[in-house]
Amino acid sequence: MKFFTLPAAASAMAVLLGSAALAEPSGVVGFLMPDQASTRYEEHDFPGFKAEMDKLCPSCEVIYQNANADVALQQQQFNALLTQDAKVIVLDPVDSAAAAGLVTLAQAQGVKVIAYDRPIPATPADYYVSFDNEGIGYAIAKSLVEHLKASGVPDGAGVLQINGSPTDAAAGLIRDGIHRALKESPYKTLAEFDTPDWAPPKAQEWAAGQITRFGAEITGVVAANDGTGGGAVAAFKAAGVNPVPPVTGNDATIAALQLIISGDQYNTISKPSEIVAAAAANIAVTFLNGETPEAKTSLYDTPSELFVPAVVTKENIKAEIFDKGIQTPEQICTGEYAEGCKALGITQ
């Protein structure tokens, strides 16, 4: 039998305590995204979250699911994570109001909920991380207004406003930002539409009806994201309108960047989802460590971190997208967009 002297025993205990202090966190972490209408969740958000979790918590089990715009399916996915003893759930809700009940359920079981991209106004989550959605709405609309002024569009001219899903609180914030910018402008809103599930075909159908209704009175379109903006562009093209009035967007999708290069979309927002995803992973690991993440600001009584994105137009697309490595010419400058890329100095 081996005995330690008192100093040796104390030293051995110190080593054990030190090892415990350095022990890596572990556990099940859920990452629940809302829909597949946008390609960003599979292409950017989840890969960014998983990569950061792999660095910070290699022993954690990350479970990713997408609800495909189905509220009931997302509730099932959330409940399944609770039965799998998830310690933290990152939730981008299909329906911000319905998600309040999920937050209450999780918190009653000691599970932390990080609201992601879309806030949950009715019941504060444990943390909220996103880009500044109201700021996005203001920025894209303000950019369009300045462009219309510079193009000589007279005061009193009309624009269309295409919002996101009425069940998405983030869409409401984007809408509020657009309202603020348009209210400050000399232009009037001809008509406004909330796009169910952010579905581009629904935005296109509505825009087609407004083209029939207002015709040449439409001098621009403030669309809340690239999907709805792309729907508007498609409606103008189908109606034979040439050139297409300037249309806004948000998300810097490949399709939108190509439309900007071809001149069919005026702007978008560059907000690399990996930035917010990595922040969510850091917050999740802080919770796993039993610590409280620092609140950079607060929204809906929820400690929050909101990132500021960049507006992208033809003038700065090379600097913001290609020089920063967010996309490559090989991904964007294909086929009919090759000449446009050369004209903008993106390729030789």
C-alpha positions in Angstrom: 0.0 0.0 0.0 1.4 3.4 -0.9 1.0 6.4 1.4 1.5 10.1 0.6 3.2 12.4 3.0 1.0 15.5 3.8 2.8 17.8 1.3 2.6 15.1 -1.4 -1.1 14.5 -0.8 -1.7 18.3 -1.0 0.2 18.4 -4.3 -1.7 15.5 -5.7 -5.0 17.1 -4.7 -3.9 20.4 -6.4 -3.3 18.5 -9.6 -6.7 16.8 -9.5 -8.4 20.2 -8.8 -6.5 21.8 -11.6 -7.5 19.0 -14.0 -11.2 19.5 -13.1 -10.9 23.2 -13.6 -9.5 22.7 -17.1 -12.1 20.0 -18.0 -13.8 20.7 -21.3 -17.5 21.3 -21.4 -19.7 18.7 -22.9 -23.3 18.0 -23.7 -26.0 18.1 -26.3 -26.4 21.5 -28.1 -29.3 22.0 -30.5 -29.3 24.2 -33.6 -32.8 24.7 -34.9 -33.3 26.7 -38.1 -36.7 27.9 -39.5 -36.9 27.2 -43.2 -35.3 26.2 -46.5 -36.6 29.2 -48.6 -33.2 30.7 -48.0 -30.1 28.6 -48.7 -28.1 30.4 -46.0 -28.9 27.9 -43.2 -27.3 24.9 -44.8 -24.6 26.8 -46.7 -23.5 29.2 -44.0 -25.2 29.3 -40.6 -24.9 25.6 -39.6 -21.4 25.1 -41.0 -20.3 28.2 -39.2 -21.8 27.1 -35.9 -20.5 23.6 -36.2 -17.0 24.7 -37.0 -16.8 27.0 -34.0 -18.4 24.3 -31.7 -15.8 21.8 -32.9 -13.1 24.2 -31.8 -14.6 25.3 -28.5 -16.3 22.0 -27.4 -15.0 19.0 -29.4 -16.8 16.6 -26.9 -20.2 18.3 -27.4 -22.9 16.7 -29.6 -24.4 19.3 -32.0 -27.8 18.4 -33.4 -29.0 20.4 -36.4 -32.5 20.4 -37.8 -34.5 22.6 -40.1 -38.3 23.1 -39.7 -39.0 23.9 -43.3 -41.4 26.7 -42.3 -43.5 24.3 -40.3 -44.4 25.6 -36.8 -45.6 22.2 -35.5 -42.4 20.5 -36.9 -40.2 22.9 -35.1 -42.0 22.3 -31.8 -41.5 18.6 -32.3 -37.8 19.1 -33.0 -37.5 21.3 -29.9 -39.3 18.8 -27.6 -37.1 16.0 -29.0 -34.0 18.0 -28.0 -35.3 18.3 -24.5 -35.8 14.5 -24.3 -32.2 14.1 -25.4 -31.1 16.2 -22.5 -29.9 19.2 -24.5 -28.3 21.8 -22.3 -28.5 24.6 -24.8 -30.8 25.2 -27.8 -30.1 27.8 -30.4 -33.5 28.6 -31.9 -34.3 30.6 -35.0 -38.1 30.4 -34.8 -40.5 29.8 -37.6 -43.1 31.8 -35.6 -41.7 34.2 -33.0 -44.9 34.3 -31.0 -45.3 30.5 -30.9 -41.6 30.2 -29.8 -42.4 32.0 -26.5 -43.9 28.8 -25.1 -40.8 26.8 -26.1 -38.6 29.2 -24.2 -40.8 28.9 -21.1 -40.7 25.1 -21.4 -37.0 24.9 -21.7 -36.2 27.3 -18.9 -38.4 25.4 -16.6 -36.1 22.4 -17.2 -32.9 24.5 -16.8 -32.2 24.5 -20.5 -30.7 27.7 -21.9 -32.3 29.1 -25.1 -30.3 31.4 -27.5 -32.7 33.2 -29.8 -30.9 33.4 -33.2 -31.5 35.9 -36.0 -35.2 36.3 -35.1 -36.0 37.6 -31.7 -38.7 36.2 -29.4 -40.4 39.3 -28.0 -43.1 37.8 -25.7 -40.8 35.7 -23.5 -37.1 36.7 -23.0 -34.7 34.0 -24.1 -31.5 33.6 -22.2 -29.6 35.5 -25.0 -30.3 36.9 -28.4 -27.7 37.1 -31.2 -28.3 38.5 -34.7 -27.4 41.2 -37.1 -29.2 44.5 -36.4 -32.4 43.8 -38.3 -34.0 47.2 -37.9 -30.7 48.7 -39.0 -30.8 46.4 -42.1 -34.2 47.7 -43.1 -33.2 51.3 -42.7 -29.9 50.8 -44.5 -31.4 49.1 -47.6 -34.2 51.6 -47.9 -31.9 54.6 -47.3 -29.5 53.3 -49.9 -32.4 53.0 -52.4 -33.7 56.5 -51.6 -30.2 58.0 -52.2 -29.9 56.2 -55.5 -33.3 57.4 -56.6 -32.4 61.0 -55.7 -29.0 60.7 -57.6 -30.9 59.3 -60.6 -33.1 62.3 -60.7 -36.3 60.6 -59.7 -38.7 63.4 -58.7 -40.2 63.9 -55.2 -43.5 62.2 -54.8 -42.6 59.2 -57.0 -43.8 55.8 -55.8 -42.1 52.7 -54.5 -43.3 49.3 -53.5 -42.4 47.7 -50.1 -42.1 43.9 -49.8 -41.7 42.7 -46.2 -40.8 39.3 -44.9 -43.0 36.8 -43.1 -45.7 38.2 -40.7 -44.8 35.5 -38.2 -41.2 36.5 -38.0 -40.3 39.2 -35.5 -37.0 39.9 -37.3 -39.1 40.7 -40.4 -41.1 43.1 -38.3 -37.9 44.9 -37.3 -36.7 45.1 -40.9 -40.1 46.5 -41.9 -39.8 49.1 -39.1 -36.4 50.2 -40.4 -37.8 50.5 -44.0 -40.7 52.5 -42.7 -38.4 54.9 -41.0 -36.2 55.5 -44.0 -39.1 55.9 -46.4 -40.8 58.3 -44.0 -37.7 60.5 -44.1 -37.7 60.4 -47.9 -39.5 62.4 -50.5 -41.1 59.3 -52.0 -44.4 57.7 -51.3 -45.3 54.0 -50.7 -47.7 52.8 -53.4 -48.4 49.4 -51.7 -46.9 47.1 -49.1 -47.0 43.3 -48.6 -46.1 40.9 -45.9 -44.7 37.8 -47.6 -45.9 34.5 -46.1 -43.0 32.3 -45.1 -40.6 34.7 -47.0 -41.6 32.6 -50.1 -40.2 34.2 -53.3 -43.1 32.9 -55.5 -45.6 34.7 -53.2 -43.5 37.9 -53.5 -43.4 37.5 -57.3 -47.1 37.0 -57.5 -47.9 40.1 -55.5 -45.4 42.2 -57.4 -46.9 41.1 -60.7 -50.3 42.4 -59.5 -48.8 45.7 -58.5 -47.1 46.1 -61.9 -50.5 45.6 -63.5 -52.0 48.1 -61.1 -49.4 50.9 -61.0 -47.2 50.3 -64.1 -44.6 53.0 -64.7 -45.5 54.7 -61.4 -43.2 52.2 -59.7 -39.8 53.7 -59.5 -38.3 51.3 -57.0 -38.9 48.3 -54.7 -37.7 48.0 -51.1 -37.7 44.2 -50.6 -36.7 42.8 -47.2 -34.4 40.0 -48.5 -32.9 38.6 -51.6 -35.6 36.0 -52.1 -38.4 38.5 -52.1 -36.3 41.0 -54.1 -35.6 38.2 -56.7 -39.3 37.5 -56.8 -39.9 41.2 -57.7 -37.2 41.2 -60.3 -38.7 38.1 -61.9 -42.1 39.8 -62.0 -40.8 42.8 -63.8 -39.0 40.7 -66.3 -42.1 38.6 -66.9 -44.0 41.8 -67.6 -41.4 42.9 -70.1 -40.3 45.9 -68.0 -36.9 47.1 -69.2 -34.9 48.3 -67.4 -36.1 46.8 -64.1 -36.6 49.5 -61.5 -34.0 49.4 -58.7 -34.8 46.6 -56.2 -33.2 46.1 -52.8 -32.3 42.8 -51.0 -30.6 41.4 -48.0 -28.4 38.3 -47.4 -25.9 38.6 -50.3 -27.0 35.3 -51.8 -25.2 34.1 -54.9 -28.3 34.8 -57.0 -28.6 38.3 -55.7 -24.9 39.1 -56.2 -25.3 37.9 -59.8 -28.4 40.1 -60.2 -26.4 43.1 -58.9 -23.6 42.4 -61.3 -26.1 42.2 -64.2 -27.8 45.4 -63.1 -31.2 43.8 -62.2 -31.0 44.3 -58.4 -29.7 47.5 -56.9 -28.4 46.4 -53.4 -28.2 43.7 -50.8 -26.7 43.3 -47.3 -23.5 41.5 -46.7 -23.9 39.7 -43.4 -21.8 36.6 -43.4 -23.9 34.3 -41.3 -20.8 32.6 -40.0 -20.2 35.7 -37.8 -23.4 35.3 -35.9 -23.2 31.5 -35.9 -19.7 31.7 -34.3 -21.0 34.2 -31.7 -23.9 31.8 -30.9 -21.4 29.0 -30.4 -19.3 31.1 -28.0 -22.4 32.0 -26.1 -23.5 28.3 -25.9 -20.2 27.2 -24.6 -20.3 30.0 -22.0 -23.6 28.6 -20.8 -22.2 25.1 -20.8 -19.4 26.3 -18.5 -22.0 27.6 -16.0 -21.1 31.2 -16.8 -23.2 34.2 -17.9 -22.3 35.7 -21.3 -21.8 39.4 -21.5 -24.7 41.4 -22.9 -23.5 43.9 -25.5 -27.0 45.5 -25.6 -30.6 44.5 -24.9 -33.6 43.9 -27.1 -37.1 42.8 -25.8 -35.6 42.5 -22.3 -33.1 39.9 -23.6 -29.4 40.3 -23.3 -28.2 40.6 -26.9 -25.3 41.0 -29.3 -26.2 42.7 -32.6 -23.8 42.9 -35.5 -23.7 45.8 -38.0 -23.7 44.6 -41.7 -22.6 46.4 -44.9 -24.8 47.5 -47.8 -23.5 46.1 -51.1 -24.1 47.7 -54.5 -22.2 47.5 -57.9 -19.9 50.2 -56.6 -18.5 48.2 -53.7 -19.3 44.6 -54.5 -15.7 43.8 -55.4 -14.4 45.3 -52.1 -17.1 43.9 -49.8 -17.6 40.4 -51.3 -14.6 39.3 -53.3 -11.7 41.1 -51.7 -12.9 39.9 -48.3 -13.2 36.3 -49.6 -17.0 36.0 -48.8 -17.5 34.7 -52.4 -15.1 33.9 -55.2 -15.3 34.8 -58.9 -15.5 31.1 -59.7 -18.7 30.9 -57.7 -20.4 34.1 -59.1 -18.9 35.1 -62.4 -20.2 32.2 -64.5 -22.0 32.2 -67.8 -23.9 35.4 -68.6 -22.3 37.2 -65.6 -18.8 36.8 -66.8 -18.8 40.1 -68.8 -20.3 42.0 -65.9 -17.6 40.8 -63.6 -14.9 42.0 -66.0 -16.6 45.4 -66.3 -16.6 45.8 -62.5 -13.0 44.7 -62.2 -13.8 41.5 -60.3 -12.1 39.4 -63.0 -9.6 40.2 -65.7 
